[in-house]
Amino acid sequence: MKAISCLKYGLSELKLEEVEKPVPRDNEVLLEVHASSATTHNLMIIEGKPFFVRLLDSGLVKPRIKIPGSDISGRVVMVGKDVTKFKPGDEVFGVSTAFGAYAEYTAVPEHELVPKPVNISFEEAAAVPQGSLVALQALRDKGGIQKGQKVLIFGASGGIGSFAVQIAKYFGAEVTGVCSSRNFDMLYTLGADHLIDYTKQDYTKNGQTYDLIFAIAYRSIFDHKRALKPNGVYVSAGGPSVTRIFQDMLIGPMVFKRDGKKLVGGWAVNPNAKDLLFVKELIEAGRIKPVVDRCYPLSETAKALQHYGTGHPGGKVVIAVQHSTKF
Ligand SMILES: NC(=O)c1ccc[n+]([C@@H]2O[C@H](COP(=O)([O-])OP(=O)(O)OC[C@H]3O[C@@H](n4cnc5c(N)ncnc54)[C@H](OP(=O)(O)O)[C@@H]3O)[C@@H](O)[C@H]2O)c1
């Protein structure tokens, strides 16, 4: 089978190669991969940057993860002997936590997959898993979002933000998004109530305050704090920068608490079937939808990640895998 192999650090080192098709373990399904997506974590493990990622979950000198890719949508072609939820032919999506999705086939434990929403394509489905789960868990679990609250999404137009706007609307919030104005039409269509172009206006200085701020793009927590109501909650999506770790995890919580506000940072998304099924139901009910910025073929995975790495996609960057098999 064809796969993107990552044997040395660097986007330019990614190669489309012929490798052996994996054999599923007892609790795994073999998937014919139809699509995956670009994510920050994949970019980090491919580039080996920032350096601490090599200590945490990649190799010190060369990548430990030989075939990257974690968001996944595809069709089951074979099941291990302990698999009970799926059979060959089923269309599924999820997060492959052991990576391997930038390939024609991959083996994934069945608990990491759920049935694909019936009303979207494989490409759209691959745009959903991590982006929607980060948004859902940030707003509902970390932020405790309530109906009628004023919620601000900082970095509203990307792969996470476009879900956050829709999920916050689903929970009954009045939603303000911050991004550049070229993405305003898309976000108004998705339901945003107010939009602010960060290149033209400083949202922390316009007199408005919010019950909940969810920040995906980077800005100092001390600026965000100004725009929080008393008792307001600021949730950060985290990120690779040392500054952010220092602000979100070390000094931020103390400074916010002193003012009666709350900061939630330094958390990681928890990919799980229960939340993904919740998202699937919202998609099938027409309450939320994935936004695909651009779709690249598997052979252009490096280009897809490069485009994602600019930090300005309007929605999610998807990698599609062509198959000729007919079911
Ligand atoms: N905690 C976790 O478990 C977790 C999991 C996954 C990802 N993350 C974090 O999430 C981030 C990536 O999110 P993503 O995939 O949604 O990114 P993305 O698709 O690149 O979107 C970036 C967003 O930020 C906006 N933006 C860029 N520069 C900005 C600025 N100076 N001020 C305000 N907004 C700005 C962009 O708007 P325009 O394009 O309109 O300018 C866009 O809306 C990374 O930091 C990653 O570490 C965290």
The ligand as an ORCA input file, in Angstrom:
! r2SCAN-3c Opt
* xyz 0 1
  N      -5.535     21.614     23.941
  C      -5.608     20.711     22.990
  O      -5.873     19.539     23.245
  C      -5.396     21.100     21.557
  C      -5.708     20.165     20.552
  C      -5.535     20.545     19.223
  C      -5.036     21.824     18.919
  N      -4.720     22.668     19.936
  C      -4.171     24.012     19.624
  O      -5.045     24.695     18.736
  C      -4.284     25.541     17.897
  C      -4.596     25.265     16.434
  O      -5.964     25.437     16.215
  P      -6.591     25.331     14.745
  O      -6.202     24.022     14.162
  O      -8.022     25.685     14.827
  O      -5.771     26.477     13.987
  P      -6.077     27.117     12.573
  O      -6.991     26.258     11.793
  O      -4.743     27.472     12.025
  O      -6.868     28.467     12.923
  C      -6.225     29.577     13.456
  C      -7.251     30.662     13.767
  O      -6.586     31.741     14.435
  C      -6.874     32.956     13.783
  N      -5.735     33.841     13.956
  C      -4.508     33.771     13.382
  N      -3.733     34.775     13.834
  C      -4.474     35.473     14.725
  C      -4.240     36.631     15.528
  N      -3.050     37.254     15.510
  N      -5.222     37.069     16.328
  C      -6.415     36.437     16.352
  N      -6.723     35.357     15.620
  C      -5.748     34.879     14.807
  C      -7.144     32.587     12.342
  O      -7.947     33.594     11.755
  P      -7.744     34.148     10.244
  O      -7.206     33.028      9.399
  O      -9.123     34.575      9.847
  O      -6.749     35.251     10.324
  C      -7.904     31.267     12.554
  O      -9.245     31.575     12.883
  C      -2.820     25.264     18.201
  O      -2.320     26.236     19.095
  C      -2.860     23.908     18.884
  O      -1.780     23.703     19.750
  C      -4.894     22.337     21.235
*
